[in-house]
Amino acid sequence: MDQVSLVIILLAALLIPLIMAKFKINSLPTAVMEIIVGIVIGPSVFNFVNTSDLISQLSTIGVIVLLFLSGLEIDFSLFKKRRTALTPLEQKNAVNTPKYSPVRLSVYAYSTIIVLSLLLAAAFKVSGLFSDFWLAAILFGTISLGIVIAALKEQELLSKAFGQTILLISVFGELVPMMGLTLYASVYGSNSQSLWLLLLILAVAALLLLRFKPFFRFYQNINKSTTQLDIRLAFFLIVTMVTVAESVGAENILGAFVAGIVLKLLNPSETTRERLDAIGYGFFIPIFFITTGVDLNLRTLLTSGKTLLLIPLFFLAYMVAKIGGYWVLKLRFKQANALAGTALTATTMTMVLAVLRVAKSMKTITSDQSGAFLLAALLTCVISPLIFNKFYSAEKEDRVKTAVHFIGANLSTVPVAQQLRKGWYDVSMYTNHPENYQTYHAQVPVTLMENFTAQDLQDHGVFDTDILVLGHIDAERNYELAKAAKAYGVRRIIVRFEDRNVLNEHEDELRELGVEVYNTPEANITLLRALIESPSTLLLLNDTENSIYEVRVLNHLYTDVQIKNLQFAQDITISQVIRNRKLIAPNGNTTIMYGDRLIFTGNKQTAAQIRQALATAN
């Protein structure tokens, strides 16, 4: 009987996404549909499935893998110092003051969520509807990171300020309740141990992080299809951290969550993450969601008048707890988007399931109360994404051109800046030579600065750019400024080195940092050789209609797609695919992977738009 129930669950897991695709059900997250199907095939409706020890064990593994992948989703680079000033074009187009960064907005917004969650929990306790104040506060403060990320990806917003803000609020909506749940279980749990022992979890996590920090630097050289070292490392981290967490009296989901954070900080490749998603969402996690629905016996729940009252009240509490974020988001974004973002942060499912699982094991909540919390969470996952998709529209700042700042105005940089201004680039130049300023300021936007120290450049907003070109003749100064710009957080840096001796001394260090370097004599030699070996090179370079482009594919809409099936396959010609630093000669059947660098040619107007679409992170 156990095997039959498992077969039915796995069949349901297979059919759900197929049916959703067939009938174009896009408004509901797959996890919500899996819980609903679990309710249908469970005791609530048809009673085809009953949970057994085997299914319960697989479900437990499912929630552990789910929390591990949730930890892996957290993008800690969002907490780094980012652009604090706007380029001239952004200042012209910005609708609100730029002083509210995504980090600051997210902190303010989640602070309102904490306050409102505490007030709502107090109201439920005073009214006698739900007496566990701390458990209610934790539940009302949760946000479903996975559903938020899926919605932001669909709108291609993860690389935008709005998307980063909502994502960070959602990160807090998993981190803070997870910490709160850990303290709650430690204080009120029957098997809890001293709180200071929880520090052992962080100590072991730090030890694992230091021990395996160089792992992904060399594993590509020794990895084989029969070893899958990265996946073995992931499950080693999961089992180790879960074991440590349970040993100190904490919940296993905390260990899994921390294990995901550790692996994230080890900086795995996108391929590793995709394979882990395949294992989790392909097998274990659907079992957990469907089993959650099976365990919900609506026949019992809906016969209780108090439960029927609690479902809408809990739903309102989930929504009201997030309402303060609306006024915070309005500080930077337009009113409709503030409403859309607030609605999206009201989705809550993953952490609610985890919290309820812990609370039931501690016997601090009844089955009726747990069912009411869960059904209310289901309603948020149905209604909130609908509100988000209804009200969201692109912000003006999302349409700003790519900012390129040139340090050094001279014969090498000015012609390039003039050409870039004709395309999708917002160009600014900076010089510390008055004579160069007088010569070029009428041709391109040039700012005259007295000094070119890193602090001066930072104070003047020069480092607040998408691409920084260090084209000064002073190679040593370029080297120092490149390091300072990288530490500040500039995403892409291109450095000119006319002195080959200086380049030889620092080239390896700069390449390790991800800084791109060039030397004009070598560039000229390379071009001349290309002209000799391939005479058509000059024709292509001088062509006013077509050009060569390189782009890194960051848009998931175009990954795992064969070149011949790309919607713009007829408009460009892809000549090279660079994957893991290896050149691939592509054909129509070549599959584009996330992170691939494509070298292609095409019409300057359409190709620039295609390049931007491919490079838009979502």
Residue, then its C-alpha position, 0 to 999 in steps of 0.5 A: m500500500d505504501q508503494v501504491s501511495l508513493v506511485i500516485i504521488l509521483l504520478a501527480a507530481l508528473l502530471i501537474p506541470l503538464i496540465m498547467a502548461k496545457f491549460k496555461i495556468n500561470s497565475l498559480p505557483t506550482a507549489v500551490m497546485e501541488i498542495i491543492v492536488g494533495i488535498v484532492i487525492g487525500p482524505s479530504v476528497f477521494n482518499f486515494v493516498n494515505t501517508s506512511d513512514l516511507i512517504s513521511q521520510l521522503s517528505t521530511i527530506g523534501v522540506i530539508v532540500l527546500l530550505f537548503l535551496s532557499g538558503l542557496e537563493i539568497d544573493f549576498s552581493l545585494f548587501k554590498k556597497r552599490r551605486t549610491a549616485l545616479t548618472p546624469l541621464e538617470q538624474k534626469n529620468a528619476v522620479n524619486t530621490p536616489k538616496y533610498s537604495p534597495v538595501r535601505l528600503s528593504v530594511y525599512a520595509y521589513s521593520t514595519i513588517i516586524v512591528l505589524s506582526l507583533l501587533l497582530a499577534a498581540a491582537f489575536k492573543v488578547s481576543g483569545l483567537f490564538s494564544d501563542f503570541w510568538l508563534a503567531a508573530i513568526l508566522f505573520g512575518t514570513i515571506s515565500l522567497g521562492i514564489v517572489i523570485a519566480a514572479l520577479k524572474e517572469q517580469e525580468l526584474l531581478s537586475k532592477a532596483f525594484g526587483q532587488t528591493i522586493l527580493l531583499i525584503s523577501v530574504f529578510g522574510e525568510l532569515v528573520p522568521m528562521m532565526g525567530l523559529t530557532l529561538y522559539a524552539s530552543v525556549y519552548g521545545s521539550n528537547s531544547q538545550s542551552l541557547w549558546l550551543l546554537l553558536l556551534i551551528l555558525a561555528v561549523a558553518a564557518l569551518l566548512l566555508l573556510r575548508f571548501k572555499p577553493f573547491f569551485r576553483f579547481y573542481q572543473n578540472i577533475n570533475k567527471s560525469t561519474t563523480q559529480l563532485d559539486i553535488r556530493l559536496a552539497f549533500f555533504l553540507i546538508v547532512t553535516m549541518v542537519t546533524v549538527a543542528e539536531s545535536v544542539g537541540a535546533e531544528n533540522i530545517l535550520g541546519a539545511f538553511v545554513a547549509g544552503i547559505v554556506l554553498k552560496l558563499l562558496n560561489p557555485s556555478e549556475t550549472t551546479r545550482e540547476r542540477l540541485d534544483a533538478i534533484g530537489y524540484g524533480f523529486f523530493i520537494p513535490i512529494f513534500f508539497i503534495t503530502t502537505g495537502v494529503d495531511l490536510n483533512l478539510r472534512t474535519l477542518l471545515t466542520s469547526g466553526k472556529t477554524l472557519l473563522l480563523i482562515p479569513l482572519f489569518f489571511l487578513a493578518y498575513m496581508v495586513a502585516k505587509i501593508g507598511g511596506y507600501w509607504v516605504l516603497k512609495l519613497r522611490f517607486k511609483q504608487a502602482n508598483a508600491l502596491a504591486g510589490t507590497a502584494l507580492t511580499a504578502t505571499t507566504m508558504t515555504m516558511v509557514l510550512a516549516v514553522l507549522r511542521v516544527a510547532k506541531s512536533m512541539k505540540t504548541i499548535t492544534s491540527d485545526q489551527s495549523g490547517a487554518f494557517l496553511l489554508a490562509a497561506l494558500l490564499t495569499c499565494v493565489i491572490s498576491p501574484l494576481i495583484f502583482n501582475k495586475f498593477y506592475s509596470a516598468e519604472k522610468e529608471d528601468r529604461v535608463k541606458t547602460a552607463v559608461h564612465f571614461i577616466g582620461a579624455n584623449l585620442s584613444t578614448v574620445p572617438v570611442a565615447q563618441q561612437l558609444r553615445k549613438g547607441w544604448y549607452d550613457v557616456s561621461m568622461y573625466t579628465n584632470h588636464p585643463e587643455n584636454y578639457q578645452t579640446y574635447h568638452a564640446q564633442v563629448p560630456v567631459t568633467l574637469m577634476e583637480n585630482f584623480t585619487a580614488q576618494d575624489l572619484q568616489d565622491h564625484g560619483v565616477f565609480d557609480t557606473d555600469i562600465l568603467v574605462l580607465g584610459h589614462i596614460d599613467a599605467e600605475r594610476n590605472y592599476e590603483l584605480a582599478k583595484a579601488a573601483k573593484a572594491y567599491g563594487v563596479r561591475r565591469i572595469i576595462v583598463r588601458f596599459e601602454d607600459r608593458n612592464v607595468l602590465n606584466e607585473h599586475e596582469d595576473e592580479l587584475r585578471e583574478l579580480g575580473v578586470e579586463v586589460y588592453n594594450t594599444p600596440e598589441a591590439n594594433i598587432t592583433l588587428l593587422r594579423a586579422l586583416i592579413e589572415s581574414p581580409s573581410t575583417l576590415l569590411l566588417l569593422n567598417d560596415t555601417e549597418n552591421s557589427i560584432y557583439e559579445v554578450r553574456v547570457l543572463n536571461h533565463l528565457y534564452t537558456d536551455v534553448q537551441i540556437k535554431n529555436l531562438q526567437f531572433a535566430q534569423d536576425i543574428t549570426i552566432s559565430q562563437v560560444i564561450r563556455n567555461r573559458k572554452l570556445i565552442a563552434p556552434n550550430g543550430n542544435t547547440t544549446i545556449m546555457y546560462g553564463d555562456r558568452l556569445i560572439f555574434t554579428g548583426n544589424k546595429q539597430t536590432a543586434a543592440q536590442i537583442r544583446q540587451a535582452l540576452a544580458t538582462a538578468n532575471 
